[in-house]
Amino acid sequence: MRRAEVNWAVVGTGLLSQSISDDLGLTPGARRHAVGSRDRERGRAFAAANGFAVAYEAMPELLADPSIDAVYIATPHATHASIAVAALESGKHVLIEKPLAVSADEGRRIAEASAASGRFAMEALWMRFNPAYRDLISTARAGTIGTIRSVRASFGLPFGAPGSARWSAARASSTLLDQGIYPVTLALDVLGRPSRIHATGLLREDGVDLTDHITFEYDDGRFAQLSASMVEYIEPTASVSGTDGWMTVPAPFWAANEFTTRAGPIPQALSEPHRTTYERRGNGYVPMLDAATLAIAEGLTEHPLHPLADSVATLEVLDVIRDAMSSPTARPKEIR
């Protein structure tokens, strides 16, 4: 049976929007319809180059277009909540580039707007839909490496430079929100909500965090060691370890299409790795775009693999991490 088509608008014309547009073209049932850009000429050029029918300079014009079913929001962090709420109130479905919002309170506003409008809303955290990532989580939960005891994950890449968009307090630029969200999500997916959080990092005077070093502690002794940086390389890999073995994910772990499992007696674990590999679809966003497009076509308001409650819960943890980093003491933050 042919899937109902969903007409998409992409707000933003940066590198991310280019990747999303490419993968929308590979997504069954997704139709590229409109582009939103503050620069009219840039928007028109982007639309012409990527198969979109129309470009809009102002959000009210875009949201008034009755042909648009869903909006992909690929704008600076600080604008996510306001654009998402406006789109939902206009009757559009939304897929919001991570982070969903800059705080848990803003995330709840989006959830409330989605519920009130009856429209689909989801954070575009593509890692959650990556087949390799989903297999990694299910393999870990199945007990293949015994009882899980720890997670280690890092995302450190020297992005941009002072004065660039990635270092803008006005845009809510943040290593934690942009990069740290991936290690944090992995730890939460594998270990659950921690009992205590230690967090330090490099903060500019305007509040933009450039590096994050985070430890999750659990009452039963489990832990996670997480880090992120936009000023240096920190090996962007991940591992999940247990009583009977461990699993490793190569760089970049949040977009990897493979992982390796080592388990069993020590000689076997050290010498007999098992590699699991998946084929990448497009730039890697197709599984997420496919899931969202199908959910919208079926009339869902959330996706069961990544509901809004999960995104808000992650934002609550990120809020605690940010508070811990700005605290004058090094005492861990208790999680309630």
C-alpha positions as CSV (number, residue, x, y, z in Angstrom):
1,M,0.0,0.0,0.0
2,R,1.3,3.4,-1.0
3,R,2.1,5.7,2.0
4,A,0.3,9.0,2.3
5,E,2.5,11.9,1.4
6,V,3.7,14.4,3.9
7,N,4.7,17.9,2.7
8,W,7.7,19.1,4.6
9,A,9.1,22.6,5.1
10,V,12.7,23.0,6.3
11,V,13.5,26.1,8.4
12,G,17.1,27.0,8.0
13,T,19.6,26.7,5.1
14,G,22.8,25.7,6.8
15,L,24.8,22.5,6.5
16,L,22.4,20.6,8.7
17,S,19.4,21.7,6.5
18,Q,21.3,20.5,3.5
19,S,21.8,17.0,4.9
20,I,18.2,16.8,6.0
21,S,17.0,17.9,2.6
22,D,19.1,15.3,0.9
23,D,17.7,12.6,3.2
24,L,14.1,13.8,2.8
25,G,14.5,13.0,-0.9
26,L,15.3,9.4,0.1
27,T,12.4,9.1,2.6
28,P,9.2,7.3,1.4
29,G,6.2,9.5,1.6
30,A,8.2,12.7,2.3
31,R,7.8,15.5,-0.2
32,R,10.1,18.6,-0.1
33,H,7.8,21.6,-0.4
34,A,9.0,24.7,1.3
35,V,12.2,26.4,2.8
36,G,12.2,29.1,5.4
37,S,15.2,31.5,5.5
38,R,15.7,35.0,6.9
39,D,17.7,35.7,3.7
40,R,15.2,35.6,0.8
41,E,17.7,35.1,-1.9
42,R,19.5,32.4,0.0
43,G,16.2,30.7,0.7
44,R,15.3,30.8,-3.0
45,A,18.7,29.4,-4.1
46,F,18.4,26.6,-1.5
47,A,14.9,25.7,-2.6
48,A,15.9,25.6,-6.3
49,A,19.0,23.5,-5.6
50,N,17.2,21.0,-3.5
51,G,13.8,20.5,-5.1
52,F,11.6,22.6,-2.9
53,A,8.6,24.3,-4.5
54,V,8.7,27.6,-2.6
55,A,10.9,29.7,-0.2
56,Y,9.6,32.0,2.5
57,E,11.5,34.8,4.3
58,A,9.0,35.2,7.2
59,M,7.7,32.5,9.5
60,P,4.1,33.7,9.5
61,E,4.1,33.3,5.7
62,L,5.5,29.8,5.9
63,L,3.1,28.8,8.6
64,A,0.1,30.2,6.7
65,D,0.9,27.9,3.7
66,P,-1.9,25.3,3.8
67,S,0.2,22.9,1.7
68,I,2.7,22.4,4.5
69,D,2.0,19.5,6.8
70,A,5.2,19.3,8.8
71,V,8.1,21.6,9.7
72,Y,11.7,20.6,10.4
73,I,13.2,23.2,12.6
74,A,17.0,23.5,12.0
75,T,17.6,27.0,13.6
76,P,19.7,28.1,16.6
77,H,18.9,26.5,20.0
78,A,17.4,29.7,21.4
79,T,14.6,29.7,18.7
80,H,13.5,26.1,18.9
81,A,10.7,26.4,21.4
82,S,9.2,29.6,20.0
83,I,9.1,28.3,16.4
84,A,7.9,24.9,17.5
85,V,5.0,26.3,19.5
86,A,4.0,28.7,16.8
87,A,4.1,25.9,14.2
88,L,2.0,23.6,16.4
89,E,-0.5,26.4,17.1
90,S,-0.7,26.9,13.3
91,G,-1.7,23.3,12.8
92,K,1.7,22.0,11.6
93,H,3.5,18.9,12.8
94,V,7.1,19.6,14.0
95,L,10.4,17.8,14.0
96,I,12.8,19.9,16.1
97,E,16.6,19.6,15.7
98,K,18.1,18.6,19.1
99,P,18.0,19.9,21.7
100,L,14.2,20.0,21.8
101,A,14.6,23.2,23.7
102,V,17.2,25.0,26.0
103,S,15.5,23.9,29.2
104,A,13.0,21.4,30.6
105,D,10.5,24.2,31.1
106,E,10.7,25.1,27.4
107,G,10.4,21.4,26.5
108,R,7.2,21.2,28.6
109,R,5.8,24.2,26.7
110,I,6.3,22.3,23.4
111,A,4.7,19.2,24.8
112,E,1.7,21.2,26.0
113,A,1.3,22.8,22.6
114,S,1.5,19.4,20.9
115,A,-1.2,18.0,23.1
116,A,-3.4,21.1,22.7
117,S,-3.1,21.1,18.9
118,G,-3.2,17.3,18.4
119,R,-0.2,17.6,16.1
120,F,2.9,15.5,16.0
121,A,6.0,16.8,17.8
122,M,9.4,15.2,18.3
123,E,13.0,16.1,18.9
124,A,15.2,15.2,16.0
125,L,17.7,13.1,17.9
126,W,18.7,10.9,15.0
127,M,20.9,8.6,17.2
128,R,17.8,7.1,18.8
129,F,16.7,5.8,15.3
130,N,20.1,4.6,14.1
131,P,19.7,0.8,13.6
132,A,23.2,0.2,15.1
133,Y,22.4,2.2,18.2
134,R,19.1,0.5,18.7
135,D,20.8,-2.9,18.4
136,L,23.5,-1.8,20.8
137,I,20.9,-0.9,23.4
138,S,18.8,-4.0,23.0
139,T,22.0,-6.2,23.0
140,A,23.1,-4.6,26.3
141,R,19.7,-4.9,27.9
142,A,19.5,-8.6,26.8
143,G,22.4,-9.5,29.1
144,T,25.0,-10.3,26.4
145,I,27.7,-8.6,28.5
146,G,26.2,-9.6,31.8
147,T,25.0,-6.9,34.3
148,I,25.8,-3.5,32.9
149,R,28.0,-1.5,35.2
150,S,29.3,1.5,33.4
151,V,29.2,3.7,30.3
152,R,31.9,5.9,28.8
153,A,31.2,8.3,26.0
154,S,32.8,11.5,24.5
155,F,32.0,14.0,21.8
156,G,34.9,16.4,21.5
157,L,35.6,18.2,18.2
158,P,37.0,21.7,17.8
159,F,34.1,23.4,16.1
160,G,34.2,27.0,15.0
161,A,36.1,29.8,16.7
162,P,35.3,32.6,19.1
163,G,32.8,34.9,17.4
164,S,31.3,32.2,15.3
165,A,27.6,31.1,15.5
166,R,28.6,28.1,17.6
167,W,30.0,30.3,20.3
168,S,27.0,32.7,20.6
169,A,25.3,33.2,24.0
170,A,22.4,35.0,22.2
171,R,21.7,31.8,20.2
172,A,22.0,29.6,23.4
173,S,25.1,28.0,21.9
174,S,26.3,25.2,24.2
175,T,28.6,22.2,24.1
176,L,26.3,20.5,26.5
177,L,23.2,21.1,24.3
178,D,24.8,20.5,21.0
179,Q,27.3,17.7,21.7
180,G,27.0,16.6,25.3
181,I,23.4,15.5,24.7
182,Y,24.6,12.4,22.9
183,P,26.8,11.0,25.7
184,V,24.1,11.9,28.2
185,T,21.4,10.2,26.2
186,L,23.5,7.0,25.9
187,A,24.1,6.9,29.6
188,L,20.4,7.4,30.4
189,D,19.3,4.8,27.8
190,V,21.7,2.2,29.3
191,L,21.8,3.0,33.0
192,G,18.7,5.1,33.6
193,R,18.5,8.3,35.7
194,P,21.5,8.7,38.0
195,S,21.4,9.3,41.8
196,R,24.1,12.0,41.7
197,I,25.8,14.1,39.1
198,H,29.3,15.7,39.2
199,A,30.0,18.2,36.5
200,T,32.8,20.6,35.7
201,G,33.9,22.4,32.5
202,L,35.1,25.5,30.8
203,L,32.6,28.3,31.0
204,R,33.0,31.7,29.3
205,E,31.9,34.8,31.2
206,D,28.7,35.0,29.0
207,G,27.7,31.5,30.1
208,V,28.6,29.6,27.0
209,D,30.1,26.2,28.0
210,L,33.0,25.2,25.9
211,T,33.9,21.9,27.6
212,D,31.9,19.5,29.9
213,H,33.2,16.7,32.1
214,I,30.4,14.8,33.7
215,T,30.1,11.8,36.0
216,F,26.8,10.0,36.8
217,E,26.8,8.0,40.0
218,Y,24.2,5.4,41.0
219,D,23.5,4.1,44.5
220,D,24.5,0.5,43.5
221,G,28.0,1.6,42.3
222,R,27.3,1.9,38.6
223,F,28.6,5.0,36.9
224,A,29.0,6.9,33.6
225,Q,32.0,9.0,32.5
226,L,30.9,11.5,29.9
227,S,32.6,14.5,28.2
228,A,32.1,17.0,25.4
229,S,34.1,19.8,23.9
230,M,33.9,22.3,21.1
231,V,37.5,23.5,21.5
232,E,39.5,20.2,21.4
233,Y,39.4,16.6,20.3
234,I,38.2,14.1,22.9
235,E,38.0,10.7,21.3
236,P,34.4,10.6,20.0
237,T,33.8,7.0,20.8
238,A,31.7,5.1,23.4
239,S,31.7,1.9,25.3
240,V,29.2,0.0,27.5
241,S,30.8,-2.4,30.1
242,G,29.3,-5.2,32.2
243,T,30.2,-8.1,34.4
244,D,30.7,-10.5,31.4
245,G,32.1,-8.2,28.7
246,W,31.9,-4.9,27.0
247,M,30.8,-3.2,23.7
248,T,32.6,-0.5,21.9
249,V,31.3,2.0,19.3
250,P,33.7,3.7,16.9
251,A,33.9,7.4,16.0
252,P,31.6,9.1,15.6
253,F,29.6,7.0,18.1
254,W,26.3,9.0,17.7
255,A,26.2,8.2,14.0
256,A,28.2,4.9,13.8
257,N,26.7,2.1,11.7
258,E,28.5,-0.6,13.7
259,F,29.6,-1.8,17.2
260,T,31.9,-4.5,18.6
261,T,31.0,-6.9,21.3
262,R,33.5,-8.8,23.5
263,A,32.2,-11.2,26.0
264,G,32.9,-14.4,27.9
265,P,35.9,-15.7,29.7
266,I,38.9,-13.3,29.6
267,P,40.9,-15.1,26.9
268,Q,37.7,-15.2,24.7
269,A,36.7,-11.6,25.4
270,L,40.2,-10.3,24.5
271,S,40.7,-12.4,21.3
272,E,37.3,-13.0,19.8
273,P,35.5,-9.7,19.1
274,H,32.1,-9.9,17.4
275,R,31.4,-7.0,15.0
276,T,27.8,-6.0,14.1
277,T,27.4,-3.7,11.1
278,Y,24.5,-2.0,9.4
279,E,24.2,-0.2,6.0
280,R,23.9,3.6,6.3
281,R,20.9,5.2,4.6
282,G,21.7,8.5,3.1
283,N,23.5,10.9,5.5
284,G,22.1,8.8,8.4
285,Y,18.9,10.8,9.0
286,V,16.7,8.6,6.8
287,P,15.6,6.2,9.6
288,M,14.5,9.1,11.8
289,L,12.8,11.0,8.9
290,D,11.1,7.8,7.8
291,A,9.8,7.1,11.3
292,A,8.5,10.7,11.7
293,T,6.9,10.8,8.3
294,L,5.1,7.5,8.8
295,A,4.0,8.5,12.3
296,I,2.5,11.8,10.9
297,A,0.8,9.9,8.0
298,E,-0.7,7.5,10.6
299,G,-2.0,10.4,12.7
300,L,0.3,9.9,15.7
301,T,1.2,12.9,17.9
302,E,4.4,11.3,19.2
303,H,6.8,8.5,18.2
304,P,7.1,5.6,20.7
305,L,10.8,5.3,20.1
306,H,11.4,8.9,21.2
307,P,8.4,10.4,23.0
308,L,8.4,14.0,24.2
309,A,8.5,12.8,27.8
310,D,12.0,11.3,27.1
311,S,13.2,14.5,25.7
312,V,11.9,16.6,28.6
313,A,13.5,14.1,31.1
314,T,16.8,14.5,29.3
315,L,16.5,18.2,29.5
316,E,15.9,17.9,33.2
317,V,19.2,16.1,33.6
318,L,21.0,18.7,31.3
319,D,19.5,21.5,33.6
320,V,21.1,19.7,36.6
321,I,24.4,19.4,34.8
322,R,24.4,23.1,33.9
323,D,23.6,24.0,37.4
324,A,26.4,21.8,38.7
325,M,28.9,23.3,36.3
326,S,28.1,26.9,37.5
327,S,28.1,26.0,41.2
328,P,30.9,27.5,43.3
329,T,31.3,24.2,45.1
330,A,32.4,20.8,43.7
331,R,29.7,18.9,45.6
332,P,27.6,16.5,43.5
333,K,24.0,17.4,42.6
334,E,21.4,15.0,44.0
335,I,18.8,13.9,41.4
336,R,15.2,13.7,42.4
